[in-house]
Amino acid sequence: MTIWSRIRLWLRAVVGRSRMERDMDAELRFHIEAFAEDLVRSGMPREVALRRARLEFGGIERAKEECRDARGVNLIENLMQDLRFGLRMVRKSPGFTTVVILTLALGIGANTAIFSVVYAIVFRPLPCEDPSRLVTVWTEWLEKSGSRSRVSLPDFQDWEDQNSVFEELAAYGTNRYDIPDLEGGEGVRGAMVTPGFFPLFGVKPFLGRVLVPADDRERVAVLSYRLWQNLYHDDRNVSGRSLRLGEHDYAVIGVMPPSFRLPIPDVEIWLSFADIYGSSGAAGVGNWLTDRGLRGYGVLARLKPGVSLAQAQSQMRALERRLAESYPKDDKGLGAVVVPLQTQITGDVDRALLLLMGAVTFVLLIACANVANLMLTRATARDRETAIRRALGAGSNRLARQILAESALFGVVGGGIGLAIAIWGVNLFLRLSPHDIPRLKEVRVDGPVLLFALVATLGTSLLFGLAAVFRALGPHPSDALREGGRGVGDHARWSRMRNTLAVSEIAFATVLAMGAALMLNSFIRLATLNPGFPADHLLTFDIIAALSRYREPPKQSDFFNQILERIRALPGVKAAGACTSMPPDISQESDTFRIGGLTPTEPERSPEAWYLPATPGFFTALGLPLIRGREFTDADKADAPAVAIINLEIAKRYFGQSDPLGQKIDFRGAQRLIVGVVGNTTYDGLGAPPDFQIYVPYAQGTFPGLHFAVRMANDPLSQVGAVRTAVRSVDNEARPTRISTVEQLLSNCIVQPRFYAWILAVFGLVALVLSSVGIYGVISYSVSLRTHEIGVRMALGAKRGDVLSLIMGKGLQLTLRGVAVGVAVALLLTRFLETLLYGVRPTDPFTFVAVPLLLAGTALLASYIPARRAMKVDPMVALKYE
């Protein structure tokens, strides 16, 4: 009989209990009377025959019990009795019940909330057809392992034509687009995609259609579901409508479903490559269609059925080797790397989220240990009750079922409250978490999450219930029923178990507190990091020159110079300048450089530096210190001698103690005279290691888009309106976008570290409180058991200080054992934090000293409360104990 058949039989038996009892009673009486009639016919008196028949059947009630056991009715009845008894015991101790349920609810709720996030971001399949075959393909410099780079369009086309491992390939390039009709006017991130992009994912549009090969040179757009709602307010008749993007009109051809957020989460619109065909070859833009050195595109691919990741990797490496032989100028030294799309999307976030999952699992284990200790203490207090029940004939299985049923009640109620906490926690996580976490919109409490909550509830109920079961079945009934029962209740074995649980709590709390302390230390170092310039009173924004009006370099230079002149004339503006990149993490492109006759202190091949065309006044506005030489001036025109300003890192690495001014540097196809040295900053993210930066005059390296830095005398955001007016006075169709203070840019760089650090800190605090409660419970119960002993000691002359040191010494001993185990485990586990830490090692000595001291102090405080109670024991009262 299958389990489901047995369950159905039980349910039918319970529902039809009264009818079954009547039928069973009638059937048994019929058989007894029929047997008696046979005996009567053989000459036996009727009364004797009935008695003989009953004896033969073993009694009606006994037969009924056998029938009930055969049908499983007794098991259901016993379970209901156990649940009713457990419910009475729960109501009998409201304080105990509240502590247990809240502890479980906190552990289960926190685990369920974090699991819902981890599952949605790391484990939930991507919302597209057969996502396991989707990959991304990158180039990498063979001499720099792990240096993934984007792909040039000519290389992509060769990959598309010559590979045999992919069903479909697609290239995409991201950019920000100004949408005048959008509320707020700050623009959105868009992706230019090749025609194979949407077929690769196999996702149907919500409205209209997707791009097809015939659209490649047409200005058409597919909107995200959110952008469609913001722009057209759920109007389903959008196909064919015109949408203004920057200086061009695009025809809307479709809307994607809400779940489609690829290839990166913040893309809101997908466009054809019409812009690339129209702008390639313009000043400062380069010819992206033919130049293999312009690597600015991501590549997506779908593996053919039966092709493994290793096979695709092997063929792409061979293909790239052939391209390096054919085009050594641009592809020499390049390889190819294939990465699963799911892995690429989650990036480093999966490591941080799995770290949080591990941390919150420790919280659950601490909660289980805490509840198990409470249940063990309670079971010890009920020794006499359990012994009486066993002496009256209660079997071990029945007692175990009754205790586990009571544990299940705690687990179910705690799990229900925990699920409510999880739903609230998920909503709080979504409100407080950084918006750049991938797949954040997919986080929800759904079937897999509910299943996890159920498993967590049942698992924890069984885990902490077993401790009480072992205790209840431990002492022999005769021992527990001795007068007073003292000595048995605190049997050494069970005392060791309670101590072990307390030590485990401290060990788990130590590991969690270590991780939280390391993350907080790292965040503080990152938050207080000097970016190389003063960030206060500094406004930044972007402006893009329309190529239809400013295609030639002189027009672009004149356009931006006029804007800078108008901005510098505004009241409260101290300095203004612009560059193609902006600290701390907005960078345009890098290129190799060579300094003739000089060898770096660390031999390198093809050193690279950020290519940074900057206007006069940029260093002053940014506050980047000029260490030697001069800044750029208006005299550094396009036809003037080629000059460059290097950063301090290049000066140290390549020039040492010699003066770099007047030296020549080969960079971007020209030999440039070094006229200045400026301080180091970062264009690769806050906390990135020092890198090489080479600034050139903007007039000698024009580009149609610039990032402006405006140093103000007062609040930078108060001048936004004036800045917009100044820009429109130069070109009525131009406007600044991505307006922000540099302080906000720096803050955005540490949003994720700050978020993870504070979550770990909260978990660490919860673990500290729960472990303190555990220590308090063990010491408090120890004091209650040793009341008689303490009274004897005090009667014999022991002072209150002696009692205090005795009790607190016990708490300190447990704490030190737990801390020692926790430190040993932390030394093994904290190394997984290495990639998430900045400026602090996973084995930071300060952390490994401060955290144990904090835990020891907390445990001593938890032990002090029961120790004070022990100090107040009256010897005369204690000697009468039991």
MIROVO-499649 format. One record per residue (C-alpha): x, z, y; residue in three letters. Coordinates in steps of 0.2 Angstrom, whole numbers, padded with zeros to 4 digits, always signed. Example, Ala and Ser with C-alpha at 12.3 -4.5 7.8 and 13.67 -1.06 7.14 Angstrom:
2
+0062+0039-0022Ala +0068+0036-0005Ser 
! end
This chain:
882
+0000+0000+0000Met +0007-0005+0017Thr +0009+0007+0031Ile -0005-0002+0041Trp -0017-0001+0026Ser -0014+0017+0025Arg -0017+0020+0043Ile -0033+0010+0042Arg -0038+0021+0027Leu -0034+0037+0036Trp -0045+0031+0051Leu -0059+0027+0041Arg -0058+0043+0032Ala -0058+0053+0048Val -0072+0043+0056Val -0083+0044+0041Gly -0078+0062+0036Arg -0095+0070+0035Ser -0103+0056+0025Arg -0088+0056+0013Met -0089+0074+0011Glu -0108+0072+0006Arg -0104+0058-0006Asp -0090+0067-0014Met -0100+0083-0016Asp -0114+0073-0024Ala -0103+0063-0036Glu -0094+0079-0042Leu -0110+0088-0045Arg -0117+0073-0054Phe -0102+0073-0066His -0102+0092-0069Ile -0121+0091-0073Glu -0119+0076-0084Ala -0105+0086-0094Phe -0116+0101-0095Ala -0131+0091-0101Glu -0120+0085-0116Asp -0115+0103-0120Leu -0133+0108-0119Val -0138+0094-0131Arg -0125+0101-0143Ser -0134+0118-0144Gly -0125+0127-0130Met -0136+0138-0118Pro -0137+0130-0101Arg -0129+0143-0091Glu -0114+0144-0102Val -0114+0125-0102Ala -0113+0124-0083Leu -0099+0137-0082Arg -0089+0128-0096Arg -0091+0111-0086Ala -0085+0119-0070Arg -0070+0126-0079Leu -0067+0109-0086Glu -0067+0101-0069Phe -0056+0115-0061Gly -0069+0120-0048Gly -0078+0109-0035Ile -0067+0114-0020Glu -0051+0111-0030Arg -0057+0094-0035Ala -0062+0090-0017Lys -0045+0095-0011Glu -0037+0083-0023Glu -0049+0069-0017Cys -0044+0073+0001Arg -0026+0072-0003Asp -0028+0056-0012Ala -0036+0048+0003Arg -0024+0056+0016Gly -0038+0066+0025Val -0029+0082+0023Asn -0013+0075+0031Leu -0024+0070+0046Ile -0033+0087+0047Glu -0016+0096+0045Asn -0009+0086+0059Leu -0024+0089+0071Met -0023+0108+0066Gln -0004+0108+0071Asp -0008+0099+0087Leu -0022+0111+0092Arg -0010+0126+0087Phe +0004+0118+0097Gly -0008+0116+0112Leu -0012+0134+0111Arg +0006+0139+0111Met +0009+0128+0126Val -0004+0136+0136Arg +0002+0153+0131Lys +0019+0150+0140Ser +0015+0141+0156Pro +0033+0144+0163Gly +0042+0139+0148Phe +0031+0123+0146Thr +0033+0118+0164Thr +0052+0119+0163Val +0053+0109+0147Val +0041+0096+0152Ile +0049+0093+0169Leu +0066+0093+0162Thr +0061+0079+0149Leu +0051+0070+0162Ala +0066+0069+0174Leu +0077+0063+0160Gly +0065+0050+0152Ile +0059+0044+0169Gly +0077+0041+0176Ala +0082+0032+0160Asn +0066+0021+0160Thr +0069+0016+0178Ala +0087+0012+0176Ile +0083+0003+0160Phe +0070-0008+0169Ser +0083-0013+0181Val +0097-0017+0169Val +0085-0026+0157Tyr +0078-0037+0171Ala +0095-0042+0178Ile +0107-0042+0163Val +0097-0045+0148Phe +0080-0053+0152Arg +0082-0072+0148Pro +0083-0084+0164Leu +0066-0091+0168Pro +0069-0108+0162Cys +0070-0119+0146Glu +0082-0113+0133Asp +0093-0103+0145Pro +0106-0099+0132Ser +0113-0117+0134Arg +0115-0117+0152Leu +0133-0115+0159Val +0142-0117+0175Thr +0159-0127+0176Val +0173-0122+0188Trp +0190-0128+0191Thr +0205-0116+0191Glu +0223-0116+0196Trp +0232-0114+0179Leu +0246-0104+0187Glu +0234-0091+0193Lys +0223-0086+0179Ser +0205-0081+0184Gly +0206-0091+0201Ser +0190-0100+0199Arg +0187-0114+0212Ser +0173-0126+0216Arg +0173-0144+0212Val +0175-0160+0222Ser +0161-0174+0221Leu +0173-0187+0214Pro +0179-0175+0200Asp +0161-0170+0196Phe +0156-0189+0194Gln +0171-0191+0182Asp +0165-0176+0172Trp +0148-0183+0172Glu +0154-0200+0165Asp +0167-0194+0153Gln +0160-0178+0144Asn +0151-0178+0127Ser +0146-0160+0126Val +0133-0159+0140Phe +0115-0166+0140Glu +0115-0165+0159Glu +0126-0160+0173Leu +0121-0156+0191Ala +0131-0152+0207Ala +0125-0142+0222Tyr +0132-0136+0238Gly +0125-0122+0249Thr +0123-0121+0267Asn +0112-0112+0280Arg +0098-0122+0289Tyr +0090-0119+0305Asp +0071-0120+0304Ile +0063-0119+0321Pro +0045-0116+0314Asp +0051-0101+0304Leu +0046-0084+0311Glu +0062-0075+0317Gly +0071-0092+0319Gly +0087-0086+0309Glu +0087-0100+0297Gly +0088-0099+0278Val +0100-0103+0264Arg +0098-0120+0256Gly +0106-0130+0242Ala +0109-0149+0242Met +0107-0154+0224Val +0110-0170+0214Thr +0095-0178+0205Pro +0099-0170+0188Gly +0097-0152+0195Phe +0079-0149+0191Phe +0078-0158+0174Pro +0093-0147+0169Leu +0082-0131+0170Phe +0066-0139+0163Gly +0055-0129+0176Val +0039-0138+0182Lys +0035-0136+0201Pro +0021-0125+0207Phe +0015-0139+0218Leu +0020-0157+0220Gly +0036-0164+0212Arg +0055-0161+0211Val +0069-0173+0216Leu +0072-0189+0206Val +0086-0201+0207Pro +0077-0212+0220Ala +0077-0197+0232Asp +0096-0195+0233Asp +0098-0203+0250Arg +0081-0199+0257Glu +0078-0183+0267Arg +0067-0174+0255Val +0065-0155+0252Ala +0058-0144+0238Val +0053-0127+0245Leu +0054-0110+0236Ser +0037-0101+0234Tyr +0042-0088+0247Arg +0047-0100+0260Leu +0031-0110+0257Trp +0021-0094+0260Gln +0030-0090+0276Asn +0029-0108+0283Leu +0013-0114+0277Tyr +0003-0098+0272His -0002-0104+0255Asp -0008-0121+0261Asp -0008-0131+0245Arg -0008-0148+0254Asn +0010-0148+0259Val +0016-0163+0250Ser +0022-0176+0262Gly +0022-0164+0277Arg +0037-0165+0289Ser +0049-0150+0290Leu +0062-0149+0304Arg +0079-0143+0298Leu +0092-0143+0312Gly +0092-0160+0320Glu +0083-0169+0306His +0065-0171+0299Asp +0063-0169+0280Tyr +0048-0173+0269Ala +0042-0159+0259Val +0038-0165+0241Ile +0036-0149+0231Gly +0035-0130+0229Val +0044-0121+0215Met +0036-0106+0206Pro +0039-0088+0211Pro +0051-0085+0197Ser +0063-0099+0201Phe +0078-0092+0211Arg +0092-0103+0205Leu +0107-0107+0207Pro +0109-0091+0218Ile +0096-0078+0222Pro +0094-0081+0241Asp +0091-0100+0240Val +0075-0104+0249Glu +0075-0123+0249Ile +0082-0138+0239Trp +0087-0154+0247Leu +0094-0171+0243Ser +0112-0176+0246Phe +0106-0187+0261Ala +0116-0175+0273Asp +0132-0178+0264Ile +0130-0197+0265Tyr +0126-0196+0283Gly +0140-0184+0289Ser +0155-0188+0278Ser +0169-0195+0288Gly +0164-0186+0304Ala +0177-0177+0314Ala +0182-0160+0306Gly +0170-0163+0291Val +0180-0175+0280Gly +0174-0187+0267Asn +0166-0177+0254Trp +0161-0192+0244Leu +0179-0198+0240Thr +0191-0185+0244Asp +0196-0175+0228Arg +0204-0161+0239Gly +0187-0156+0246Leu +0181-0144+0233Arg +0165-0137+0239Gly +0152-0139+0225Tyr +0146-0129+0211Gly +0142-0137+0194Val +0129-0133+0182Leu +0127-0140+0164Ala +0116-0139+0149Arg +0125-0139+0132Leu +0120-0152+0119Lys +0111-0144+0104Pro +0124-0137+0092Gly +0139-0138+0104Val +0147-0121+0106Ser +0154-0114+0122Leu +0172-0115+0115Ala +0170-0133+0111Gln +0164-0137+0129Ala +0178-0127+0136Gln +0191-0137+0125Ser +0184-0154+0130Gln +0183-0150+0149Met +0201-0144+0149Arg +0207-0160+0140Ala +0196-0170+0153Leu +0204-0161+0168Glu +0222-0164+0161Arg +0218-0182+0161Arg +0212-0182+0179Leu +0228-0172+0184Ala +0238-0186+0176Glu +0228-0199+0185Ser +0226-0190+0202Tyr +0242-0179+0203Pro +0240-0177+0222Lys +0224-0167+0221Asp +0221-0162+0203Asp +0239-0157+0197Lys +0239-0140+0191Gly +0220-0139+0189Leu +0211-0134+0174Gly +0192-0132+0170Ala +0183-0116+0164Val +0165-0115+0157Val +0155-0099+0160Val +0137-0095+0154Pro +0125-0096+0168Leu +0118-0079+0165Gln +0135-0071+0166Thr +0139-0081+0182Gln +0123-0075+0190Ile +0125-0057+0186Thr +0144-0057+0191Gly +0151-0039+0193Asp +0134-0032+0195Val +0131-0030+0177Asp +0146-0019+0175Arg +0139-0007+0189Ala +0122-0007+0182Leu +0128-0003+0164Leu +0138+0011+0172Leu +0122+0017+0179Leu +0114+0016+0163Met +0128+0026+0155Gly +0127+0039+0168Ala +0108+0041+0167Val +0110+0042+0148Thr +0121+0057+0150Phe +0107+0065+0161Val +0095+0062+0146Leu +0107+0070+0134Leu +0109+0085+0145Ile +0090+0086+0147Ala +0089+0086+0128Cys +0102+0099+0125Ala +0094+0110+0138Asn +0077+0108+0130Val +0084+0111+0113Ala +0092+0127+0119Asn +0076+0133+0126Leu +0067+0128+0110Met +0080+0137+0099Leu +0078+0152+0110Thr +0059+0152+0108Arg +0061+0149+0089Ala +0072+0164+0088Thr +0059+0175+0097Ala +0046+0169+0085Arg +0056+0174+0069Asp +0044+0187+0064Arg +0029+0176+0066Glu +0037+0162+0056Thr +0043+0174+0042Ala +0025+0181+0040Ile +0018+0163+0038Arg +0031+0159+0025Arg +0028+0175+0016Ala +0009+0171+0016Leu +0013+0154+0007Gly +0017+0142+0021Ala +0028+0128+0015Gly +0044+0122+0024Ser +0036+0105+0026Asn +0021+0112+0034Arg +0031+0123+0046Leu +0042+0109+0051Ala +0027+0097+0054Arg +0020+0111+0065Gln +0036+0113+0075Ile +0038+0094+0077Leu +0020+0092+0082Ala +0023+0105+0096Glu +0039+0096+0101Ser +0029+0079+0101Ala +0016+0087+0113Leu +0031+0092+0125Phe +0038+0074+0123Gly +0022+0065+0125Val +0017+0074+0141Val +0035+0073+0148Gly +0036+0055+0143Gly +0019+0052+0152Gly +0026+0060+0168Ile +0042+0052+0166Gly +0034+0035+0165Leu +0026+0039+0182Ala +0043+0044+0189Ile +0050+0028+0182Ala +0037+0017+0191Ile +0040+0027+0207Trp +0059+0026+0204Gly +0059+0007+0202Val +0049+0005+0218Asn +0061+0016+0227Leu +0076+0007+0219Phe +0069-0010+0225Leu +0067-0003+0243Arg +0084+0005+0244Leu +0095-0007+0234Ser +0105-0021+0242Pro +0096-0037+0243His +0111-0047+0236Asp +0109-0040+0219Ile +0104-0055+0208Pro +0087-0056+0200Arg +0081-0041+0209Leu +0064-0049+0211Lys +0062-0049+0192Glu +0063-0030+0190Val +0046-0023+0184Arg +0039-0010+0172Val +0033-0022+0158Asp +0032-0022+0139Gly +0051-0020+0134Pro +0052-0006+0147Val +0036+0003+0140Leu +0044+0001+0123Leu +0060+0009+0129Phe +0050+0023+0136Ala +0041+0026+0120Leu +0057+0026+0110Val +0065+0037+0122Ala +0050+0049+0121Thr +0049+0050+0102Leu +0068+0051+0100Gly +0070+0065+0112Thr +0055+0074+0105Ser +0063+0073+0087Leu +0081+0077+0094Leu +0076+0094+0103Phe +0063+0098+0090Gly +0075+0098+0075Leu +0085+0112+0083Ala +0069+0123+0082Ala +0065+0117+0064Val +0082+0122+0058Phe +0081+0139+0066Arg +0063+0142+0059Ala +0068+0138+0042Leu +0084+0147+0043Gly +0082+0166+0040Pro +0075+0172+0024His +0057+0180+0027Pro +0063+0197+0020Ser +0077+0198+0033Asp +0066+0193+0047Ala +0053+0206+0042Leu +0065+0221+0041Arg +0061+0234+0054Glu +0066+0228+0071Gly +0073+0212+0064Gly +0088+0215+0076Arg +0104+0207+0070Gly +0095+0193+0061Val +0088+0185+0077Gly +0105+0182+0084Asp +0114+0177+0068His +0131+0170+0072Ala +0127+0153+0066Arg +0112+0151+0079Trp +0122+0159+0092Ser +0136+0146+0090Arg +0123+0132+0090Met +0116+0138+0107Arg +0134+0140+0114Asn +0138+0122+0107Thr +0123+0115+0116Leu +0128+0124+0132Ala +0146+0117+0130Val +0139+0099+0127Ser +0129+0100+0143Glu +0144+0105+0153Ile +0155+0092+0145Ala +0142+0078+0149Phe +0140+0085+0167Ala +0159+0085+0169Thr +0160+0066+0164Val +0146+0062+0176Leu +0152+0072+0190Ala +0169+0064+0188Met +0162+0047+0189Gly +0151+0051+0204Ala +0166+0059+0213Ala +0177+0044+0210Leu +0164+0032+0217Met +0160+0043+0232Leu +0179+0044+0236Asn +0181+0025+0234Ser +0166+0022+0245Phe +0172+0034+0259Ile +0189+0025+0259Arg +0181+0008+0260Leu +0169+0014+0274Ala +0183+0021+0284Thr +0195+0006+0281Leu +0202-0002+0297Asn +0197-0020+0298Pro +0212-0024+0309Gly +0202-0024+0325Phe +0189-0013+0335Pro +0172-0017+0328Ala +0161-0009+0342Asp +0153-0018+0356His +0156-0035+0347Leu +0142-0048+0345Leu +0144-0063+0333Thr +0133-0078+0330Phe +0134-0096+0323Asp +0131-0112+0332Ile +0132-0129+0324Ile +0134-0145+0334Ala +0122-0159+0330Ala +0133-0173+0323Leu +0120-0186+0330Ser +0126-0181+0348Arg +0143-0173+0345Tyr +0151-0183+0331Arg +0168-0186+0339Glu +0181-0172+0341Pro +0182-0172+0360Pro +0163-0171+0361Lys +0163-0156+0349Gln +0177-0147+0359Ser +0168-0150+0376Asp +0152-0144+0369Phe +0159-0127+0362Phe +0170-0125+0378Asn +0154-0126+0389Gln +0145-0114+0379Ile +0160-0102+0380Leu +0161-0104+0399Glu +0142-0100+0401Arg +0144-0084+0389Ile +0159-0078+0398Arg +0150-0079+0415Ala +0136-0067+0408Leu +0136-0049+0415Pro +0143-0037+0404Gly +0154-0049+0394Val +0172-0044+0393Lys +0178-0059+0382Ala +0172-0073+0371Ala +0180-0084+0358Gly +0175-0094+0342Ala +0183-0098+0325Cys +0178-0108+0310Thr +0178-0091+0300Ser +0173-0073+0305Met +0179-0056+0298Pro +0176-0048+0286Pro +0169-0061+0274Asp +0165-0077+0282Ile +0178-0090+0277Ser +0178-0109+0278Gln +0193-0116+0268Glu +0211-0113+0263Ser +0225-0125+0261Asp +0243-0124+0255Thr +0258-0122+0267Phe +0277-0123+0267Arg +0290-0116+0278Ile +0306-0127+0278Gly +0322-0118+0273Gly +0314-0101+0269Leu +0311-0093+0252Thr +0298-0080+0250Pro +0303-0063+0244Thr +0292-0065+0229Glu +0294-0083+0223Pro +0278-0092+0222Glu +0272-0110+0220Arg +0260-0118+0232Ser +0256-0103+0243Pro +0239-0104+0251Glu +0233-0098+0268Ala +0216-0098+0277Trp +0214-0112+0288Tyr +0207-0105+0304Leu +0204-0116+0319Pro +0201-0105+0334Ala +0197-0107+0353Thr +0207-0099+0367Pro +0201-0081+0369Gly +0196-0078+0351Phe +0210-0065+0348Phe +0205-0056+0364Thr +0187-0056+0360Ala +0189-0050+0342Leu +0202-0037+0347Gly +0215-0043+0335Leu +0232-0037+0341Pro +0245-0050+0347Leu +0261-0044+0340Ile +0273-0057+0346Arg +0272-0073+0356Gly +0256-0080+0364Arg +0238-0084+0361Glu +0230-0101+0362Phe +0227-0108+0379Thr +0217-0123+0386Asp +0234-0133+0386Ala +0234-0133+0367Asp +0224-0149+0367Lys +0222-0162+0353Ala +0236-0173+0360Asp +0248-0158+0364Ala +0262-0153+0352Pro +0254-0145+0336Ala +0256-0126+0336Val +0250-0112+0325Ala +0249-0093+0325Ile +0252-0084+0309Ile +0247-0067+0303Asn +0258-0052+0300Leu +0257-0054+0282Glu +0266-0071+0282Ile +0279-0065+0295Ala +0283-0050+0283Lys +0284-0060+0267Arg +0293-0076+0273Tyr +0303-0071+0289Phe +0307-0052+0285Gly +0317-0046+0300Gln +0320-0063+0308Ser +0309-0070+0322Asp +0296-0082+0317Pro +0293-0089+0334Leu +0300-0106+0336Gly +0300-0109+0318Gln +0291-0124+0310Lys +0277-0123+0297Ile +0270-0138+0287Asp +0251-0135+0286Phe +0236-0147+0285Arg +0246-0163+0286Gly +0256-0158+0302Ala +0272-0149+0306Gln +0267-0135+0318Arg +0277-0124+0329Leu +0274-0105+0327Ile +0270-0098+0344Val +0263-0081+0339Gly +0260-0068+0327Val +0244-0058+0326Val +0238-0043+0315Gly +0231-0044+0298Asn +0212-0044+0295Thr +0201-0050+0281Thr +0191-0066+0278Tyr +0188-0062+0259Asp +0178-0046+0260Gly +0182-0029+0266Leu +0195-0020+0255Gly +0202-0037+0249Ala +0221-0037+0247Pro +0231-0044+0262Pro +0232-0063+0262Asp +0239-0077+0272Phe +0231-0083+0288Gln +0236-0097+0299Ile +0227-0100+0315Tyr +0227-0117+0324Val +0220-0123+0341Pro +0202-0128+0339Tyr +0205-0144+0348Ala +0218-0149+0335Gln +0206-0145+0320Gly +0189-0148+0326Thr +0174-0143+0315Phe +0155-0145+0320Pro +0151-0127+0317Gly +0159-0111+0324Leu +0157-0092+0323His +0157-0084+0340Phe +0164-0067+0344Ala +0158-0059+0361Val +0165-0043+0367Arg +0152-0033+0377Met +0154-0019+0389Ala +0137-0011+0383Asn +0125-0013+0368Asp +0129-0031+0361Pro +0111-0033+0355Leu +0104-0031+0373Ser +0112-0047+0378Gln +0105-0058+0364Val +0092-0066+0375Gly +0105-0070+0389Ala +0116-0078+0375Val +0102-0089+0369Arg +0098-0094+0387Thr +0116-0098+0390Ala +0117-0109+0374Val +0101-0119+0379Arg +0108-0122+0396Ser +0121-0133+0388Val +0110-0141+0375Asp +0091-0137+0374Asn +0090-0141+0356Glu +0105-0130+0351Ala +0103-0111+0347Arg +0113-0097+0340Pro +0109-0091+0322Thr +0114-0077+0311Arg +0115-0065+0326Ile +0123-0049+0322Ser +0135-0035+0327Thr +0152-0035+0318Val +0148-0017+0314Glu +0133-0023+0304Gln +0144-0036+0295Leu +0156-0023+0290Leu +0142-0011+0285Ser +0134-0026+0274Asn +0151-0027+0265Cys +0149-0009+0258Ile +0130-0009+0254Val +0133-0011+0236Gln +0147+0002+0234Pro +0137+0014+0245Arg +0121+0012+0235Phe +0130+0014+0218Tyr +0140+0029+0224Ala +0125+0038+0230Trp +0115+0035+0215Ile +0129+0042+0204Leu +0130+0056+0216Ala +0111+0060+0213Val +0113+0059+0194Phe +0129+0070+0195Gly +0119+0083+0206Leu +0105+0083+0193Val +0117+0085+0179Ala +0125+0099+0188Leu +0108+0108+0190Val +0103+0105+0172Leu +0119+0111+0165Ser +0118+0127+0177Ser +0101+0130+0170Val +0108+0129+0152Gly +0122+0141+0156Ile +0109+0153+0164Tyr +0098+0152+0149Gly +0112+0155+0136Val +0119+0170+0146Ile +0101+0177+0150Ser +0096+0177+0132Tyr +0113+0184+0127Ser +0110+0199+0139Val +0092+0202+0132Ser +0100+0203+0114Leu +0114+0214+0120Arg +0103+0226+0129Thr +0106+0240+0116His +0125+0236+0116Glu +0126+0237+0135Ile +0117+0253+0135Gly +0129+0261+0123Val +0144+0254+0132Arg +0137+0262+0149Met +0133+0278+0140Ala +0151+0279+0134Leu +0157+0277+0152Gly +0158+0258+0155Ala +0156+0254+0173Lys +0145+0241+0181Arg +0161+0230+0185Gly +0165+0231+0166Asp +0148+0224+0162Val +0149+0211+0175Leu +0166+0205+0169Ser +0159+0205+0151Leu +0144+0194+0155Ile +0152+0182+0167Met +0167+0181+0156Gly +0156+0174+0142Lys +0149+0161+0155Gly +0166+0156+0161Leu +0172+0154+0143Gln +0158+0142+0139Leu +0161+0133+0155Thr +0180+0131+0152Leu +0177+0124+0134Arg +0164+0111+0141Gly +0175+0106+0156Val +0190+0104+0144Ala +0180+0092+0133Val +0172+0083+0148Gly +0189+0080+0156Val +0196+0073+0139Ala +0181+0061+0138Val +0182+0057+0157Ala +0200+0051+0155Leu +0194+0039+0142Leu +0179+0033+0151Leu +0183+0032+0169Thr +0195+0018+0166Arg +0179+0007+0165Phe +0177+0011+0184Leu +0193+0003+0189Glu +0186-0014+0195Thr +0173-0004+0205Leu +0185+0007+0214Leu +0194+0005+0230Tyr +0210+0015+0235Gly +0208+0027+0221Val +0214+0027+0203Arg +0202+0031+0189Pro +0213+0046+0185Thr +0214+0052+0203Asp +0222+0070+0202Pro +0212+0077+0216Phe +0195+0072+0207Thr +0201+0079+0190Phe +0205+0096+0199Val +0191+0097+0211Ala +0177+0093+0199Val +0181+0106+0186Pro +0183+0119+0200Leu +0166+0115+0206Leu +0158+0116+0189Leu +0167+0132+0185Ala +0160+0140+0202Gly +0143+0134+0198Thr +0143+0141+0181Ala +0149+0158+0187Leu +0135+0158+0200Leu +0123+0154+0185Ala +0130+0168+0175Ser +0130+0180+0189Tyr +0111+0182+0190Ile +0109+0188+0172Pro +0125+0198+0174Ala +0117+0208+0189Arg +0102+0211+0178Arg +0114+0218+0164Ala +0122+0230+0177Met +0105+0238+0181Lys +0102+0243+0163Val +0097+0261+0161Asp +0107+0268+0146Pro +0093+0280+0141Met +0080+0265+0141Val +0093+0254+0132Ala +0096+0267+0118Leu +0078+0266+0114Lys +0078+0247+0113Tyr +0068+0242+0097Glu 
! end
